[in-house]
Amino acid sequence: MRLKKTLIAIPLSVSLLLPMGTLANAAEHEHGGNPTMEVSNPAVDLRATLDSILSEHAYLAVITMQKGLDGAGDFEAAAAQLGENTDELSAAVGSVYGEEAGSQFKEIWSSHIGYFVNYVTATASKDEDGRKKALADLDAYRVKQADFLSKATDGRLKAKDLEEGLKMHVDQLVWAFDNYGAGEYEKAYTSATESMHHMFGTGKGLSWAITEQFPDKFDNQSVDTPAADLREALNSEFSAHAALAILAMQKGIDGAKDFDATAAALNANTEDLTKSVESVYGAEGAKKFNEIWSSHIGYFVDYVKATANEDEAGKKEAIANLDAYRKIQAEFLDTATEGRLKAADLEEGLKGHVDQLLNAFNSYVDKDYDAAYDSIHEAYSHMFGVGTALSGAIVDQYPDKFVTAMPSDMPKTGLGGMSQVADHTILWVISSLILAMSAGAVLIRRKVVNR
């Protein structure tokens, strides 16, 4: 049975990382009840839920188009997961605007997925007229989707801005696919990661419109606060890590030509955070941080290599190294957050992350593709719980950095172009993590994987 997710999925996913009683949410501590410092409330949870569904749509669309072009055995499973994602998004719309609106949205949203399929089919058969028609259909879709959302939000979202944002979404997916087909893999994964990131801005804009339209349903809270932006930034980084790690493992076992590009995209995800460390604390601090996070990526690579070589001892060693990593990472974060996140709970949550990625990979190798994509969905959603827990601890640790007046205007979003994620949020993540570095208590033994 394939996994299902609803509007409550993101709050529930926090429990995959930590029992809720151990989460040091800023809202539960001494911040004078300031709602702008909450990383979790009805409004912010709506934003995170939409972020999760929309960004996973982009990821699954990229993967499904690749698998379709390649004639891969898991194409149907990827397409089915993309279809479930549509069901989730349509249910979210229906929960706000009614069942009829949810059905109307589903019909419109599903059409653009069909047009992408047509584009893939035409590309595979070298049908230039078919490609042009698919692009024309996608242009028509943008107008229809924009009109629907503008009317649904009573004009809070402007059709013109929505069309521009939807054009960016379409272009990013087309670029990712065209570059993949042309063997320009680095460009393909640049567009793929940008398409995922862009959808976080879309989630922010749509959630803002909904909470502005129905304030009583969301406790009159805002989605546009520094604390909410921190949660979004962490969710974006962590979910991209899970998505890219799973894809790199698949490409590695397949010996795919784009493996190096997927691995490079995964490393870039790590380097984004490492560069922020270096900009504040210098090269030495950045090196220590990079070493901790990079180690578990290396162990996953070891597991893939051992699987390819049918080396059971190598697989067991990789798993043992991942177990050791969990303890080191958990102690690191416990120290960094001054005990706001407990090492024992973190170890349990990290075990969930490791198991999800291994389950997705093992099922893929066994050609149990439905199970593989269930695990992929679970792994992707789980990382939003990680972002919630860590952002809650950081806001509680540095409350003065997240005090703000309640905003009244529409926030910057991805509805009219690239999404805007606050730059300061990652730096404050580092402020938390660097405490562990300065303690000097973490020693790592890891293999260096040379590619």
N, C-alpha and C positions, 0 to 999 in steps of 0.2 A: 504494500500500500504506500502510495506516495505521500510525502509530508504535506501538511496544510498549515497556513499561517494566517492569522487575523490581525486586527488592529491592536490586540493586546500582546502580540508576539514580542515586541521589543522590551517592554517592562519585564515580561517573563524570562526573556533571555538573560537578564542580569543574574538570575539564580543559577545559570550555568557556570558563571564565574565565581560568585560568592553567595552564600545565604544572605537574604536581604537584611537580616538583623545585624550583619557585620559591615554593611556598606555605610561608610561615613559620608552620607549625603549632606551637602551644605545646608539644605533645608531643615535638617534635623538637629543642627547645632546652633551656636550662638551668633546668628547673623540678624537678630532682631526681626525675624520673619520676613525679610526682604525677598519678595518673589522673584526678583531679577537675578538672584544668586542660586536659584534652584536648577540643578541639572536634570531633574525629573519632576514634571508636573503634567497635567493633562495636555497643555499646549505644546510643551517641549517634547513630550512623548509622541504626539501626533507628528511633529516635524521629523523625529527620528524614524518613525514607522514609514512615513512616505520616503524619506531618504533611503531606507533599506530596500524597499520594494522597487523604487525607481532606479537606483544605482545597480541593483541586481538585474533589472531588465536590460540595462545597457551591457552588462557583462555577458549575460546569457545570449543576447542578440549577437554580439561579436562572435562568441563561441559557436553558436548554431550556424551562423553564416559560414564560418570556417569549415565546420564539419560537413555542411551541405556541399560546399565546393569540392572537398576532398573525397566525398562519398564514404565518409567514416562510418564505422559500425555503430557508433553512439549518437548519430545524428538524430534519430527519432526520440531518444531519451532526452537529449538536449532541447529539442523542439517541444517535447511534452513539459519539461520544466519551465520553459519560457511561457507556455500556455497557462501553467498554474500560476505563474507570476502575474499574468494578465487577470486571472480570476481574483487574485489577492487585491490587486489595484482596483479592480471594478467593485469588489466588495467594500473597499475603503470609501470609494466615491458614493456607493449606494448607502453606506451607513450614515453619511452626512446629508445627501440630497434625495434619498429615497430609492426604492428598488427600480422604478422605471428609469430614473436618471442613470443608475448604475448599469442597467442593461444597455441604454443608449451609449454610454461611455464605452462599454466593452465592445460594442459593434464598431465604433469609430477607431478605438485603440487597436483592436485586432486587425483592422484593415491595413494599418501601416506595417504590421508584422508580415502580413501576406504580400505586401508590395516589396518588402525586402527579400522575401523568398523568391518572388518573381525576378528580382534583380539578380539573385544568385543563380537561378535556373538559366536565365538569359546569358549570363556571363559564362557559365559552364558550357553552354551550347554555342557560344560565340555569336549570339543573336543581338546585334547592335540595336535593331529596332525595338526589340524586347526590353533592352536596358533603358532606352530612352523613354519608353512607355512607363516603365516602373518608376523612373524618376519623375515623370509628369504626374503620375498617380500620387507619389509622395508629396509633391507640391500641393496638389488638391487636398490631400489629407491634412496638411498643415493648416489650411484655411478653415476646414471643417472642425478640427480639434480646437483651434483657437477660439472659434465662434462659440463652441459648446462651453468651454471653460470661462470665457468672458461672461456669457449669460448666466451660468451657474453661480458665479461669484458676484452677480449684480454689478458687473463692471469694475470690480476691484482689480481684476487682472484685465489689462487692455488687450484686445485682439491683436493689434499691431505688434505689441511687445511679445505676445505669446507666439505669433508666427515667426518672429525673429529667433526666439529661443528654440522653437521646434526645428527651424532650419539648421541651427547649430547641431542639434541632436542628430538629425538626419545626415548632415554632412560628415560628422565625426564617424558614424557607423559606416557610411559609404567609403570614406577615406581609409578606415581601418581594413575594410574588406578589399578594396582595390589594391592597396599596398601589399596586403597578404597575398593576393593572387599574382601580383607582379614580382613577388619575392623580395619586396622591400620591407623586411620584417621589423626593423627598428622603427620605421615610420608607422607601420601598422600598429605596433604596441604603444607608441606615443599617442596615437589617436584613440586607441582602446582605453587607455588609462584616463585620458582627457574626457572621454565620453562618460565614464563612470563618475568622475569628479564633477562634471557639469550637472549631473542629476541631483547632487546635493543642493545646488543652488535652486533647482526647480522645486525640490521638496520644501525648501525654506519659503519660497514665494507662495506656493500653493497652501502650505500650512498657515502662513500669515493671513492670506485671504479668508480661509475658513474660520480661523479664530477671531478675525475682525468681524466676520459676518454673523457668527454665532457665539458671542463672548460668554454667555451664560453657560454654555455647554463645556467651556474650557476654563471655568473659574476666573474669567476675565484676566487670564495670564497672557503674556507675550511670548512669541517664539524667537524674538530678536533681542537677545541679551548676550553679554560676554560669556556667561556660564553655558548657555545653549550653544554658542559658537565653539567653545572648547569641546563640548561633547561631540559636535558635528565633525570638527577637525580630527579628533581621535578616531571616531567611527570611520571616517574616510580612509585614514591611514591603515587602520587595523583590518578593515574589510578588504581593501586592496591587497594587503599582504596575503590574506587567506586565498583570495581569488587567484592571484598570480602564483602562489606556491603550488596550488592544486594543478594549475595549467602547466607549470614548468615540470611537475612530476609526470604528467601525462606525456608531454612532448619528449621528456627524457627517456621514458621506457619505450616510446615509439621510434626513437632515433630520428625525430622530425627535424627538418632543415631549419625550422624556426626556434629550436631549443635555445640556442645561444641568445636570441633576442628576448625570449620569455625570461630566461635567467637574468639577463641584463635589466629587464623591467623590474623584476623582483629585487635585484640589488639596488636599483634606483630608489625604490620604495624605502629601503633601509637608509640609503645615503641622504635622502631628504631630511630625515630626522638627525642623522649624524652631522650634517652641515650646520644645522641649527645649534647643536652642541658646540661645535667648533667656533661659531661666530660669537659665542658668549664666553666659553670657558677654555678655548684654545685647543690645539691639536691633541694634547695628551688626554684631556677629558673625553674628547670625541672618540679617540681610539679605544678607550676602555668601554664606552657605551656600545660602540660598533661591535666590539668583540663579543659581548654578551648576547646581543640580539642575533648577530650573524651566525653564532655557533649552531643554533638549532636548525637554521636553513642548511648548513653544511651537513648536519646529521640526516636530514631528509634526503639530501642528494646521495649520501652514503647508502641509505635504504633503497633508493631507486637503483643504484648501481648493483647492489647485492641481489636485488630481485632479478635484474636483467641477467646476472651471471648464475642465477639459481644457487646462490651462496647463503645457505640458512644461517651459518655462523655469523656472516657479515650482517645479515638482517637483525639478528639478536644483539649484536654489538651496537648497531645504530639505535635500536630501541633503548638499550641500556644507557647510551650517551644522551638520548632525549630525556630519559628519566633523571639523569644527573643534571641536565640543563634546567629542568623544571624547578629543582630545588635551588639552584643558583639564582635563577630569575626571580623566584618567589622571595628569597631572602633579600635580594636587591630592592624589590619594590616595597617590601615591608619596611626596610630601613629608610628608603627614600621618602615614603609617606608618613614616617614617624609612627608606624603601627596602625595607621588608619586602614590599611589593607593587611590582613593577617597572612603570614607565610603559609600556614596550613591550608587556608581557604584558597590562596592563590595557586598552590600546588595542585589542588583538586581541579580548579578551573583550567589550568594549563594542561592538565591531563586530558580534559575534554577537547581542547584545541588539537593536541597531538593526535588523539584517537580519531577525531573527525577527519583530519587530513589523511591519516593512514587508511582509514576505512574507505574513503573516497578513492584512494589510489589502488588499494587491494581489490576493490569491487571492479574498478576499471580494468585492471589486469585480468581478472577472472571473467570479463565481458558481461558482468552483471550490471548493465548500464543504468537501469532504473535505481538500483541501490546506490550506485556511484553518485548520481545526481541528487538523490535524497541527502546523502552525506555532504555534498557540495553546498546545498541549500542550508543545511544545518550549520556547517562551518562558517558560511558567510554571515548568517544571522547571529551566530554566537558572538562574533567580534563586536557587534553593537552593544552587547552586554558588557564586554570588556571596556569599551569606550565610556559607557555610563559609570561603571565602578571607578575607573581611574580618574575621570573628570570630577566625580563627586569628591574623591579624596583630595584632589588638587585644589578645588574651590574652597574646601574646608581648611586646607593648609595655608592658603594665600587669599583670604577673603577680601583684603583691601584691593586686590587687582580685579575684582569682579563686581564691584559696586557700580551701579549705573541707574540713571533715571529711566522710567518706563518709556520706551520709544513710542512714537505715534505715527510716523510715516512708514511707507512700505520699505522694507530693507532691500539692500542690494542682493540680487539673486541671479540665477542662471536663466531667468525667463526671457531676458533680452540679450543673451550672449553668454560668455563664460561666467561660471559661478564665482562668487567672492567669499573666501574663507578668511577670517581674521588672522593676520600674520602673527599677532602676539600670542596666540593660544599655544602654538607649538613651543615657543620659548618658555612659557610657564610650565609646560610639561617637563622641560629640561631642568628647570629650577628644582622640581621635585626629584627627578632622577639623579641629579648631580650630588645630592646629599649622600647617596650610597657610594658614589665614586670617591668622594672625599674621605669616607670612612675607611677606605682601603681594605675592607673585609672580604671582598669578593675576588676569588682567584679562579681562573678558568683554564681548563685544559681542553683544547679543541683541535681538531684537524683542520688544516687549511686546504680547501678544495680549489685546485687550480684549474681554470677553464681556458 
